[in-house]
Amino acid sequence: MSVAVTDKEDQLLDARNQISPPPPPRYLGFVAGMFSGVMKNVVGHPFDTIKVRLQTAPSGRFKGPIDCVLQTLKNEGPKGFYKGFTPPLIGWVLMDSVMLGSLHLYRRIVKENIYPNEAKLPLFGHVIAGLGSGLTVSFVAAPVEQFKARLQVQYDANSKIYSGPLDVAQKLYKVSGIRGIYSGLCSTMIFRTNFVFWWGSYELFTQWFQKNTKLSNPSINFWSGGLSATVFWIFAYPADVVKQTIMTDSPIRSEKKFPRWIDAVKYIYRERGLAGFTRGFGPSILRSFPANAAALAAFEAVMRFLH
């Protein structure tokens, strides 16, 4: 009798394991995120260069995105689109590793501690995890994005202040210490609170494609990644303009135009009105879909492969 009961318990345990396989290791998201960072940088950097230049250039320098592309190509050649490439190549590998790794970790923590009896993590759980991921990665993103932005707005040899990312770091530290390297942290965290829209919409798009299409998992990851990134940028873009404006301000504290976040907001509105908060929006949206679709497809593929 006891043997029969034991066999029955083993069968039930096997059935549960088939229905709910063990979750992947906690570190796996950090590994997969590295592949996402490489893919995002290769696909998206030229778009990002045009976006940053439009966001920070003095009024009248460029007539629009096409003019910015043509001037960059004419004056600097194809290499101009990849100025500041090294910080995000290294930095985005680290940033996406932290962003997607912490997202994966926060999803598990939220599921285990807030929704332990749910078969799947509910939408609000994804939103909470997304917010935590955005705030966490800000501590990595703030210096990386500042180095990148300062290199991207060096238009020609006459305006060249920095020779590379290490030179940016050294000069910022020399004049302002660690505070100079992290001068954009607050604006970065404000910008990345919009991760609630990214990861919330990513889950919604994924569920919709799973229920209403016969797409393969990689295709669902690609389309959900691209569409959710577009949603994110629509909501987050004004905060990104403010962030870039602060990050390209003078590194010397006494010479800063924008010592506070609100000072940059007021300046943009005073100089350009509400339209100032949308400068460079076109390149950003054009970049967001292919770069993030490819990046998230790579992330999910590596997660499946290594799990």
C-alpha positions in Angstrom: 0.0 0.0 0.0 2.7 2.4 1.0 4.6 1.6 -2.3 1.5 2.4 -4.3 1.1 5.7 -2.5 4.7 6.6 -3.0 4.5 5.8 -6.7 1.4 8.0 -7.0 3.2 10.9 -5.2 6.2 10.5 -7.6 3.8 10.6 -10.6 2.2 13.8 -9.3 5.6 15.4 -8.7 6.7 14.5 -12.2 3.5 16.0 -13.6 4.0 19.2 -11.7 7.6 19.4 -12.9 6.4 19.0 -16.5 3.8 21.7 -16.1 6.0 24.1 -14.1 9.7 23.5 -14.9 12.2 24.9 -12.4 13.0 28.5 -13.0 16.4 29.4 -14.6 19.3 30.3 -12.4 19.3 33.8 -11.0 22.6 34.7 -12.7 21.4 33.7 -16.2 19.7 37.0 -17.0 23.0 38.9 -16.4 24.8 36.6 -18.9 22.1 36.8 -21.5 22.0 40.6 -21.1 25.6 40.9 -22.3 24.5 39.6 -25.7 21.6 42.0 -25.8 24.0 44.9 -25.2 26.3 44.0 -28.1 23.4 43.7 -30.5 21.8 46.9 -29.4 25.0 48.9 -29.8 25.8 47.6 -33.3 22.3 48.3 -34.6 21.4 51.4 -32.8 24.4 53.6 -32.3 24.2 55.7 -35.6 20.6 56.6 -34.8 21.6 57.5 -31.2 24.4 59.8 -32.4 21.9 61.8 -34.6 19.4 61.9 -31.7 22.0 63.3 -29.2 23.2 65.9 -31.6 19.7 67.1 -32.4 18.9 67.2 -28.6 21.9 69.3 -27.6 22.9 71.4 -30.7 22.4 75.2 -30.6 19.3 76.4 -32.5 20.0 76.7 -36.2 22.9 74.2 -36.5 20.7 71.5 -38.0 17.5 72.0 -40.0 16.3 68.5 -39.0 17.3 64.8 -38.8 18.1 64.5 -42.5 20.2 67.7 -42.4 22.0 66.3 -39.3 22.7 63.0 -41.2 24.0 64.8 -44.3 26.2 67.3 -42.3 27.7 64.4 -40.3 28.4 62.4 -43.4 29.9 65.4 -45.3 32.1 66.7 -42.5 33.1 63.5 -40.7 32.3 60.6 -43.0 30.7 57.3 -41.9 32.9 57.2 -38.8 31.0 60.3 -37.5 28.0 58.2 -36.9 30.0 55.9 -34.6 31.6 58.6 -32.4 31.3 57.6 -28.8 30.9 54.0 -29.9 33.3 52.5 -27.4 31.6 53.6 -24.1 28.2 52.0 -25.0 29.9 49.0 -26.6 31.5 48.3 -23.3 28.9 50.1 -21.3 25.8 48.7 -22.9 27.1 45.2 -22.5 27.4 46.0 -18.8 24.2 48.1 -18.8 22.0 45.4 -20.5 23.6 42.8 -18.3 22.6 44.7 -15.2 19.2 45.9 -16.6 18.0 42.5 -17.9 19.7 40.5 -15.2 18.1 42.6 -12.4 14.8 42.5 -14.3 15.0 38.7 -14.3 16.0 38.7 -10.6 13.3 41.1 -9.6 10.6 39.1 -11.4 11.6 36.1 -9.4 11.7 38.0 -6.1 8.2 39.6 -6.8 6.8 36.2 -7.8 8.1 34.4 -4.8 7.3 37.1 -2.2 4.2 38.9 -3.5 2.5 36.4 -5.8 3.6 33.0 -4.5 0.3 31.3 -5.4 0.0 32.7 -8.9 0.9 30.3 -11.8 2.4 33.3 -13.7 3.6 36.7 -12.6 0.7 39.2 -13.2 1.1 42.4 -15.2 1.6 44.6 -12.2 4.4 42.3 -11.0 6.2 42.9 -14.3 5.7 46.7 -13.8 7.3 46.5 -10.3 10.2 44.5 -11.6 10.7 46.9 -14.5 10.8 49.9 -12.2 13.3 48.2 -10.0 15.4 47.3 -13.0 15.4 50.9 -14.3 16.5 52.4 -11.0 19.2 49.8 -10.5 20.8 50.1 -13.9 20.9 53.9 -13.5 24.0 53.6 -11.4 25.8 52.0 -14.3 24.0 54.0 -17.1 24.7 57.5 -15.7 28.5 57.6 -16.3 28.4 55.5 -19.4 25.8 57.7 -21.1 27.5 60.9 -20.0 30.9 59.8 -21.6 29.0 58.8 -24.8 27.1 62.1 -25.0 30.2 64.3 -24.5 32.0 62.4 -27.3 29.0 62.5 -29.6 28.7 66.3 -29.5 32.4 66.9 -30.6 31.6 67.9 -34.1 35.0 68.6 -35.5 38.7 68.8 -34.6 38.4 72.4 -33.4 35.8 71.5 -30.8 37.5 68.3 -29.7 38.1 68.3 -25.9 38.2 64.6 -25.2 40.2 61.9 -27.0 38.1 59.0 -25.8 36.0 57.6 -23.0 38.9 57.2 -20.6 40.0 60.8 -21.2 36.4 61.9 -20.5 36.4 60.0 -17.2 39.8 61.4 -16.2 39.0 65.0 -17.0 35.6 64.9 -15.3 37.2 63.3 -12.2 39.9 65.9 -12.2 37.6 68.9 -12.2 34.6 67.6 -10.2 35.6 64.3 -8.6 33.1 61.4 -8.5 30.3 63.9 -8.4 31.2 65.0 -11.9 31.1 61.4 -13.2 27.7 60.9 -11.7 26.3 64.4 -12.4 23.5 62.9 -14.5 22.4 60.3 -12.0 19.2 62.0 -10.9 18.1 62.8 -14.4 18.9 59.2 -15.5 16.8 57.7 -12.7 13.9 60.0 -13.6 14.2 58.9 -17.2 14.3 55.2 -16.3 11.2 55.3 -14.2 9.5 55.0 -17.6 10.6 51.3 -17.6 7.2 50.7 -16.1 5.8 51.3 -19.7 8.5 49.3 -21.4 8.2 46.1 -19.4 4.5 46.3 -18.8 3.8 46.7 -22.5 6.4 44.0 -23.3 4.3 41.5 -21.3 1.1 42.7 -22.9 2.4 42.4 -26.4 3.9 39.0 -25.6 0.6 37.7 -24.3 -1.3 39.1 -27.3 1.0 37.4 -29.8 0.9 34.1 -28.0 -2.9 34.1 -27.9 -3.6 35.5 -31.4 -0.8 34.4 -33.7 1.2 31.3 -34.5 4.5 33.1 -34.4 7.5 31.3 -33.1 9.0 32.4 -29.7 11.9 34.2 -31.3 9.5 36.1 -33.6 7.3 37.0 -30.6 10.4 38.2 -28.7 11.4 40.3 -31.7 8.1 42.0 -32.3 7.3 42.5 -28.6 10.7 43.9 -27.9 10.5 46.4 -30.8 6.9 47.5 -30.0 7.4 47.8 -26.3 10.6 49.9 -26.8 8.6 52.2 -29.0 6.0 52.6 -26.3 8.8 53.3 -23.8 10.4 56.1 -25.9 7.0 57.8 -26.6 6.6 58.2 -22.8 10.2 58.7 -21.8 11.5 61.0 -24.6 11.0 64.4 -22.9 13.0 63.1 -19.8 15.7 61.9 -22.2 16.1 65.4 -23.7 16.5 66.8 -20.2 19.0 64.1 -19.3 21.1 64.8 -22.4 21.1 68.5 -21.8 22.3 68.0 -18.2 25.0 65.5 -19.3 26.5 67.9 -21.9 26.6 70.8 -19.5 29.9 72.2 -18.1 31.5 69.7 -15.8 32.8 72.5 -13.5 30.2 73.1 -10.8 30.6 76.9 -10.7 30.1 77.1 -14.5 27.0 74.8 -14.8 24.0 76.3 -16.5 21.8 73.5 -15.0 22.8 72.7 -11.4 19.3 71.3 -10.8 17.1 69.1 -13.0 14.3 71.7 -13.1 16.8 74.3 -14.4 17.3 72.2 -17.5 13.5 71.8 -17.9 13.0 75.6 -17.7 15.8 76.3 -20.1 14.5 73.9 -22.8 11.0 75.3 -22.5 12.2 79.0 -22.5 14.5 78.5 -25.5 12.3 76.1 -27.7 8.9 75.8 -26.1 7.2 72.4 -25.8 8.7 71.4 -29.1 12.1 71.4 -27.4 11.2 68.3 -25.5 10.8 66.4 -28.8 14.0 67.4 -30.6 15.6 64.3 -32.1 12.4 62.2 -31.6 12.4 60.8 -35.2 15.8 59.2 -35.0 15.1 57.9 -31.6 11.9 56.1 -32.7 13.5 54.9 -35.8 16.3 53.4 -33.7 14.1 52.1 -30.9 12.4 49.3 -32.9 15.3 47.6 -34.7 17.8 48.0 -31.9 15.6 46.8 -29.1 13.8 44.2 -31.1 17.2 42.6 -32.0 18.5 43.0 -28.5 15.6 41.4 -26.7 15.4 38.6 -29.3 19.0 37.9 -28.6 18.4 38.0 -24.8 15.5 35.6 -24.9 17.3 33.3 -27.3 20.3 33.0 -25.0 18.0 32.5 -22.0 16.4 29.6 -23.8 19.7 28.2 -25.0 21.4 28.3 -21.6 18.4 27.2 -19.5 
